[in-house]
Amino acid sequence: MNRTVIEVVNGIARHPDYRLAEPVNFILREGEQLAILGPNGSGKTKLVNTLIGRYPLLMNEVHYDFGDYNHRMVCENIHYMAFRDSYGDADGSYYYQQRWHSQDVELSPRVSDVLPESSNEHTAALYADFAIDSLFDKQLVMLSSGELRRLQIVKALLTTPRVLIMDNPFIGLDADTRILLTDLMQRLIAERNLQLILVVSREEDIPSFITRVVEMKEPSLTPPEKEDLVYKHHESPSLQGKTGGKAASPIISLRDVTLRYGERTIFEHLDWKVCRGERWALHGRNGSGKSALLGLICGDNPQAYACDISLFGCRRGTGESIWDIKRRIGYVSPEMHRAYLKDLPSIEIVASGLHDSIGLYVRPRPEHIDICKKWMRVFGIEKLADRTFLKLSSGEQRLVLLARAFVKDPELLILDEPLHGLDTERREMVRHIIDEYCSCPEKTLIMVTHYPEELPTCITHHKTL
């Protein structure tokens, strides 16, 4: 029988907040490639944190046997790429809005600053496998999702771990990059004696090389009642008056827009008009400039004021503040998720959407709290209202941020990869909510996803970068 690499017997976390419904009993044997599968809130992250020793146990500690590598510390033999690591380093190198400020881009470290030179055969082969040489001169903040994922994996593999744990490894990657990553993982298994544990929310995300699946079924999220999923405009919470504009009037207009940092051009001579009531799907491969374009529209990028951009009928830079822009837009993105490190009660995170703040700095009135509760009920997370944000699973956090985007009944919804980390049932639920919300003829939508099946049925227009 193959050697037992990781084993937990009747493991119970000392801290009650980190306990699963049942004691943990887990075995990873040498040569196994594992997937941990389960719906949002089922305890996948708690299990992983138990396996890596982050949660001390009451009695039986985790047993490890790495064979010839037992002389190394556990943290050297196991590397965990958590959900947030998909968007940047844990040290905060990718803080929200940083990548759009030209001075920060010029001063930000390059890939060559965080990776050693390929001075030996092992490192050179690793860089070749992941096409890292082409990235060496790029600033970290300008890497696309696919490039960033490759960098994170290479940094992990340079430490030669025996076990690599990856949380939702395919999120945010276009179809070609997903295939590339799958092929690379298979090569790593065959050539580097590496064992993989993939944490996934959907069975469709399990690659063919996985040899065993551990299913997590601990209930945490209760799907909302059917009537709560139906968005009724005459009952919808609204902090502003109805728009009252003509359905065909343009609310976004970009004319000959170019975005450039130093010698690197993100896109140039871009023309785009979005009219009220249109629902757009924005397509493009990793690195094509989708998030950069949305940053211009939302006012997160100062270069917007040097471009010919009009929003809601007003030319950018004619006296409006960034808050004048944001108050009419509901926005969620991977970068926002990565940056949200406020461990506030979830209902306060939702309420922060009323003022477009990261954190809650204005105490909401009772009627606003009622609105927040209604939107949390719509997204099936009402019972999480008092739980703090950083104690939630990544899928639960995403649902909280989605409720935050909808809470002020915005005229324009900008949803950048909104279904990241959600299981199949919640993806369908959110698609339905978007469709119901956009059934109002004056609501406008821009949505980014690399999975065509995630697009709601209300989509009327497509644009590809």
Residue pairs with C-beta under 8 A, 6 or more apart in sequence:
1 29
2 29
2 30
2 31
2 32
3 29
3 30
3 65
3 67
4 27
4 28
4 29
4 30
4 63
4 65
5 28
5 29
5 30
5 64
5 65
5 66
5 162
5 163
5 195
6 26
6 27
6 28
6 51
6 62
6 63
6 64
6 78
6 163
7 26
7 27
7 28
7 62
7 63
8 24
8 25
8 26
8 27
8 50
8 51
8 57
8 60
8 62
8 63
9 25
9 60
9 63
10 23
10 24
10 25
10 59
10 60
11 23
11 24
11 25
11 26
11 50
11 57
11 60
11 62
12 19
12 23
12 24
12 57
12 58
12 59
13 19
13 20
13 46
13 50
13 55
13 56
13 57
13 58
14 55
14 56
14 57
14 58
15 55
15 56
17 391
18 46
18 49
18 50
18 55
19 46
20 43
20 46
20 47
20 50
20 218
21 43
21 218
22 218
24 47
24 50
26 47
26 50
26 51
26 214
28 34
28 51
28 163
28 195
28 197
30 67
30 195
31 195
31 211
32 195
32 211
32 212
33 189
33 195
33 196
33 209
33 210
33 211
33 212
34 195
34 196
34 197
34 198
34 210
34 211
34 212
34 213
34 214
35 197
35 198
35 199
35 200
35 206
35 210
35 212
35 213
35 214
36 44
36 47
36 48
36 197
36 198
36 199
36 200
36 213
36 214
36 216
37 44
37 200
37 201
37 202
37 203
37 206
37 213
37 214
37 215
37 216
38 44
38 201
38 215
38 216
38 217
38 218
38 423
39 201
39 216
39 217
39 221
39 395
39 423
39 425
39 426
40 201
40 220
40 221
40 393
40 394
40 395
40 396
40 399
40 421
40 422
40 423
40 426
41 218
41 219
41 220
41 221
41 392
41 393
41 395
41 396
42 216
42 217
42 218
42 219
42 220
42 393
43 216
43 218
43 220
43 393
44 167
44 199
44 201
44 216
44 393
45 82
45 83
45 167
45 199
45 393
45 394
46 55
47 214
47 216
48 80
48 165
48 167
48 197
48 199
49 55
50 57
50 62
51 62
51 78
51 165
51 197
52 74
52 75
52 78
52 80
52 165
53 61
53 62
53 74
64 70
64 74
64 77
66 72
66 77
66 162
69 76
69 77
69 162
76 159
76 161
77 161
77 162
77 163
78 161
78 162
78 163
78 164
78 165
79 156
79 159
79 161
79 163
79 164
79 165
80 165
80 167
81 152
81 153
81 156
81 164
81 165
81 166
81 167
81 169
82 90
82 167
83 167
83 168
83 171
83 394
83 421
84 90
84 337
84 338
84 394
85 152
85 167
86 145
86 148
86 149
86 152
86 167
86 168
86 171
86 172
86 334
87 94
87 145
87 148
87 334
87 335
87 337
87 338
88 94
88 148
88 338
89 152
93 108
93 109
93 140
93 141
94 140
94 141
94 335
94 338
94 339
95 339
96 335
96 336
96 338
96 339
96 358
97 295
97 300
98 104
98 108
98 141
99 105
99 141
99 142
99 335
100 292
100 295
100 300
100 301
100 302
100 303
101 302
102 261
102 302
102 303
104 141
105 139
105 141
105 142
105 261
105 262
106 139
106 261
106 262
108 139
108 140
108 141
108 142
109 139
109 140
110 136
110 137
110 138
110 139
110 140
111 132
111 135
111 136
111 137
111 138
111 140
111 143
111 151
112 136
112 137
114 140
114 151
114 155
115 127
115 132
115 136
115 151
115 154
115 155
115 158
116 123
116 158
117 123
118 124
118 127
118 133
123 158
126 132
126 154
126 157
126 158
127 133
127 154
129 184
129 187
129 188
130 150
130 153
130 154
130 184
131 150
132 150
132 151
132 154
135 143
135 147
135 150
135 151
138 147
138 264
139 261
140 151
142 261
142 264
143 151
144 286
144 287
144 288
145 172
145 173
145 286
145 287
145 334
146 172
146 173
146 174
146 177
146 285
146 286
146 287
147 286
147 287
149 169
149 172
149 173
149 177
149 181
153 164
153 166
153 184
156 164
157 164
157 188
157 192
157 194
161 194
162 193
162 194
162 195
163 194
163 195
163 196
163 197
164 188
164 194
164 195
164 196
164 197
165 196
165 197
165 198
165 199
166 196
166 197
166 198
166 199
167 199
167 394
168 199
168 200
168 201
168 205
168 394
168 420
168 421
169 181
169 185
169 198
170 178
170 181
170 205
171 334
171 417
171 420
171 421
172 286
172 334
172 417
172 420
172 450
173 181
173 286
173 450
174 285
174 286
174 450
175 450
176 285
177 285
177 286
178 450
182 207
182 209
185 196
185 207
185 209
186 207
186 209
188 194
188 196
189 195
189 196
189 209
196 210
198 205
198 206
198 207
198 210
200 206
201 395
201 421
201 422
201 423
201 424
202 423
202 424
202 427
203 424
204 424
206 213
220 393
220 396
221 380
221 381
221 384
221 395
221 396
221 399
221 426
222 380
222 383
223 380
223 425
223 429
224 377
224 378
224 379
224 380
224 382
224 429
228 377
228 378
228 380
229 378
229 429
229 432
229 433
229 436
230 436
231 378
231 433
231 436
231 437
231 439
233 439
233 440
236 409
237 370
237 371
237 374
237 375
237 407
237 409
238 408
238 409
239 354
239 368
239 371
239 408
239 409
240 327
240 328
240 408
240 409
242 442
243 276
243 411
243 442
245 251
245 276
245 442
246 276
247 275
247 276
247 277
247 441
247 442
248 275
248 276
248 277
249 275
249 276
249 313
250 273
250 274
250 275
250 276
250 310
250 313
251 274
251 275
251 276
251 311
251 312
251 313
251 411
251 412
251 444
252 272
252 273
252 274
252 297
252 309
252 310
252 311
252 412
253 272
253 273
253 274
253 309
253 310
253 311
254 270
254 271
254 272
254 273
254 296
254 307
254 308
254 309
255 271
255 308
255 309
256 269
256 270
256 271
256 308
257 267
257 269
257 270
257 271
257 272
257 296
257 307
257 308
257 309
258 265
258 267
258 268
258 269
258 270
258 307
259 265
259 266
259 267
259 268
259 289
259 292
259 293
259 296
259 301
259 303
259 307
260 266
260 268
266 289
266 292
267 288
267 289
267 292
267 293
267 465
270 293
272 463
274 280
274 444
274 446
274 461
275 444
276 411
276 442
276 444
277 441
277 442
277 443
277 444
278 444
278 445
278 460
278 461
279 438
279 444
279 445
279 447
279 456
279 458
279 459
279 460
279 461
280 445
280 446
280 447
280 459
280 460
280 461
280 462
280 463
281 447
281 448
281 449
281 455
281 459
281 461
281 462
281 463
282 290
282 293
282 294
282 446
282 447
282 448
282 463
282 464
282 465
283 290
283 448
283 462
283 463
283 464
283 465
284 290
284 464
284 465
288 465
289 465
290 416
290 448
290 465
291 333
291 334
291 335
291 416
291 448
292 301
293 465
294 331
294 333
294 414
294 416
294 446
294 448
295 301
295 304
296 303
296 304
296 307
296 309
297 304
297 309
297 311
297 329
297 414
297 446
298 325
298 326
298 329
298 331
298 414
299 316
299 322
299 325
299 326
304 316
304 317
305 316
305 317
307 316
308 315
309 315
309 316
310 316
311 325
312 328
312 411
314 320
323 356
326 356
327 356
327 408
328 410
328 411
328 412
329 410
329 411
329 412
329 413
329 414
330 353
330 405
330 406
330 407
330 408
330 410
330 412
330 413
330 414
331 405
331 413
331 414
331 415
331 416
332 398
332 401
332 402
332 404
332 405
332 414
332 415
332 416
332 418
333 414
333 416
333 417
334 416
334 417
334 420
335 416
336 401
337 394
337 397
337 398
337 401
337 420
339 358
340 349
340 358
340 389
340 397
340 401
341 390
342 349
342 358
342 359
342 389
343 388
343 389
343 390
343 391
344 352
344 359
344 360
344 388
344 389
345 385
345 386
345 387
345 388
345 389
346 376
346 381
346 384
346 385
346 386
346 387
346 388
346 389
346 392
346 400
347 369
347 372
347 373
347 376
347 385
347 386
348 360
349 360
349 389
349 400
349 401
349 404
350 372
350 375
350 376
350 400
350 403
350 404
350 407
351 360
351 364
351 368
351 369
351 372
351 407
352 358
352 359
352 360
352 404
353 403
353 404
353 405
353 406
353 407
353 408
354 362
354 364
354 368
354 407
354 408
355 361
355 362
364 372
371 407
372 385
372 403
372 407
373 382
373 385
375 403
375 406
375 407
376 382
376 384
376 385
376 400
376 403
378 403
378 406
378 433
379 399
379 400
379 402
379 403
379 429
379 430
379 433
380 399
380 426
380 429
381 396
381 399
381 400
381 403
384 392
384 396
384 400
389 397
389 400
392 400
394 421
395 421
395 422
395 423
395 426
398 418
398 419
398 420
398 421
398 422
399 422
399 426
399 430
402 418
402 430
405 413
405 415
405 418
406 413
406 433
406 437
411 442
411 443
411 444
412 443
412 444
412 445
412 446
413 434
413 437
413 438
413 443
413 444
413 445
413 446
413 447
414 446
414 447
415 434
415 445
415 446
415 447
415 448
416 447
416 448
417 448
417 449
417 450
418 430
418 434
418 447
418 449
419 426
419 427
419 430
419 431
419 449
419 451
419 454
422 430
427 454
431 454
431 455
431 456
431 457
432 456
434 445
434 447
434 456
434 458
435 456
435 457
435 458
437 443
438 445
438 456
438 458
439 458
445 456
445 458
445 459
447 455
447 456
447 459
449 455
